[in-house]
Each structure stands twice: as C-alpha cells, then as structure tokens.
Amino acid sequence: MLTVMKFGGTSVGSAEALERAADIIVSARTNRVVVVSAMSGITNFLVAALEDGPKNAEKVFREFEERHIAVAKQLFEGERFDAFKEEFDERLNQFKEVYTNPENWKDPYFKDNVSSQGERFSSLLLAHLIRTKGHKSEAITSEQAGIVAFGQPLNGTCDLERTASGMGMSVTPKVYSGIIPVITGFYGVNDEGKPLTFGRGGSDYAAAAIGNALDADMIEIWTDVNGFMSADPRIVPDAVTIEEMNFSEAAELAYFGAKVLHPRTIEPARMKHIGVKIKNSYHPENFGTHIHNLRRKSDTRLKSVAMKSDLSIITVKSGELAYRIKLIAKIVDRIGDADIPVYAISTSLSTIAFLVHNNDITKILGAMGPIKGDIEGIDVKSDVTLICTVGDDMLDQKGISGDVFGAVKDAGANVEMISEGASDVSLNFVVPTESALQVVRCIHKRFITGGSK
C-alpha cells in the first residue's frame, strides 16, 4: 500500500510543527511519499521580494537564511546540523545564482522559479528530521522527481502521463528500497527545464498529481483544520466537520469558497479513484474528512454552505443575443483570451452575465474592446458574494431550491444571479455582500444544525 502525505505551510512552519509532521510520517504503516509546501509565510516573503526588484537581494537572502537556520538549530545538533547545513548551502547558492543574474529577471518563468524556492528548503528540513528518527529519507526537488508541467507562467498544469513515466524511474525505486522521499510541492518543470508553479495553494494539486502518477492507494492532505466543515467556523461557530464526501461535492466546495483544499486537487485523484483524506496535523487523532468515489446518503439535505466574496456581475447586452450564437462565442473568446476566471454564467434573450473577481473588472472591460461595435452595452454590479450550497442529489430533491431561497428570504437578502443544473450536488447563487454572512447563517441553521430533512 502506498500513501502520498502532503503537509501544508502551517504544518511545517516551525520546529514544533515539523516535529509533529515527522512523527506522523514515521508512524504510518504503509509505504509513503511526502509532499511539502514552503514554511508558512515564506512564499509571501518571496513574492514581496520579487515586487521590490533585485536591489534588496542581500537582505532577501539574509532573512531567508535566518528563518530556516533558526528552525534547523532547534532540530539538529553537531554532525546532524553540519550535514543539513552542507545541503542547505548548496541549494542556497543555486538560489542566489538564479536571483542575482540580471538576465533571469527578463525570463517570463522567473517568478515561478523564485516563488517556488521555499519548498526546496522545507523539504530539506523535513527529510533530515525524518533521518534523526531512524528512517532513510531524501529531499527531492520536482526537477529530480520528474514532475512535468505545461501552461502559462504562474498557472501550470501537471502532465500526468509524462510525470508517471518520470516518477516511475526516479521515485518508485526509492520507495520500495525503504527510503521516504520528501518532494517539493507547488511546481513542476516545463519542456524548457524551467520551474512552472501550479498557482497559489498548488501543493495540494501537486500531491494529487503525484498520487495519480504513482498509482497511490490514498492521498492525505495534512493541514491545520479537521477537514471540510459544514460552514466556515469563523462565520458559523457551531459548524461541524463533514466526515465523508464524494469527489463532486468536495470539488464544488473547494472551487466555490472552502479554503481547506485547492480546487484542482480532486481531478487527478478522481481519475484513478484514489481516496483523499483531509487531516489535522495538530490533532492527528481526529478522523478528518474522507473524500472518495462513492455516494452515500447523508442525514441532512445539505452538507455544507460556503461563500466566495469580492466578486462582480458583468452583464453584456445585445438585442436577441440568444439567437446570435457567433456573437456569444466572440464574447466568451474575449474572456478566454484574457485568461479571466469565471465563477458563474447566466443568459437571457438579450443578455449574458459573467461572475468574476472584482480585480478582473478592468481587464474584462478591456478585453471587450474589439467587439464593442457588436454589443449594445456592458453593466457592472460590484460588491456581490457567491453562495454555494452542497448536498446529495440536489436536482432530484423536490422543493430544495424553494427551501434554500426561503432561508435567503429569512435573511432579508435579494438573489442577484442563480446557477443551478450544471451540477447535481450544488445550488449556487449570488447575493449582495452586505447580506452574505446572514444568508450563510440562516441556511446553515435551517438545513444543518436545525436538522431539516
């Protein structure tokens, strides 16, 4: 049996957290491959350094080194520290060569290279710590592991087939010879040999891709929460952990607001029916959430309600637009060319509306420039929030939509946009941001803590 165990930034963010992670790893009774994020705060530090430019290079390296060495000194002594420091210095020198070369700053993949450096050092800390506990372990970069990526800078996708081939030669033999590989999450390598990141939070996705490539039996995502919740506990204090979900339910919640799991994590696991467990590294005794391919009926009509804020509705108007399919295609193409995420689409006879992030408004309006002569106008409604409700077979539950919107009415909110039918496990709709918190609370009370059947 093979388990891929991914540890997030807070789970490797300090000497104490690393000790907990190492204990969890060595106590596992299966073959395991470990995937790590950067230590908490490191990726943000590197991104901020990129924004400042190369002028503060010395300060960047000093602070970067101090943060990691301070943790290493708490974990290792004597020869163990010296062995760690030797590998650390080698990787740090490679980082310095990349960062201080002026030509590299012109490379479109330079930001991917720098922002993914944290994983190269957290993996080193954890591998050396596992060794102190009597187990063989190696820190392996994505380059060494053979993780292949393609796509645009800062938005890569894993080539699962080629990654399976590469990891079959580089990682699998190590696992079955008793070595625990600790692999850098967050990025792969493109055909030019350059690091390409999978987007912020992409280490979850990297772990799923690695699990897919290795035909793992289980993927464990170790984080600082007990699993998926029935709502954000900061909004709904009596929210409960969801112990079991199917892939579709988890994917919907992850995409539409629940921050427990990166939205792209599910698909590589679903493709090979690999179960995914969300576990709390601070409380490993908790069951967490088990995500799998089976669909079992729950006791409540809804399992969870999540929300995604800072959104806007952009409505494009044109007479009898519904009959002008080529114009609709042009509008969608313009959004696609601008690479703008869209969270919902709604149409009528003469309009098509898109739900996008507030930060993308200017970009999407600019993208429409070339076809403004074909349309009559564009309206923008900002300060709206998407509410995502997830449950079993929602399309087949008579009256479920009416009951959900009854709770919205109780919250005193108006529905600005509805998305229903695209998924049989979710009902999504948009409300004014000022009403969103109360809407979530009312829905949770009516369907979950209130026990609506």
Secondary structure, 3 states (H helix, E strand, C coil): CEEEEEECHHHHCCHHHHHHHHHHHHHCCCEEEEEECCCCCHHHHHHHHHHHCHHHHHHHHHHHHHHHHHHHHHHCCHHHHHHHHHHHHHHHHHHHHHHHCHHHHHCCCHHHHHHCHHHHHHHHHHHHHHHHCCCEEEEECHHHHCCEEEEECCEEEECHHHHHHHHHHHCHHHHCCCEEEEEECCEEECCCCCEEECCCCCHHHHHHHHHHHCCCCEEEEEECCCCCECCCCCCCCCCCECCEEEHHHHHHHHHCCCCCCCHHHHHHHHHCCCEEEEEECCCCCCCCEEEECCCCCCCCCCCEEEEEEEEEEEEEECCCHHHCHHHHHHHHHHHHHCCCCCCEEEECCCEEEEEEEHHHHHHHHHHCHHHHHHCCEEEEEEEEEEEEEECCCHHHCCCHHHHHHHHHHHCCCCCCEEECCCCCCEEEEEEEHHHHHHHHHHHHHHHHHCCCC
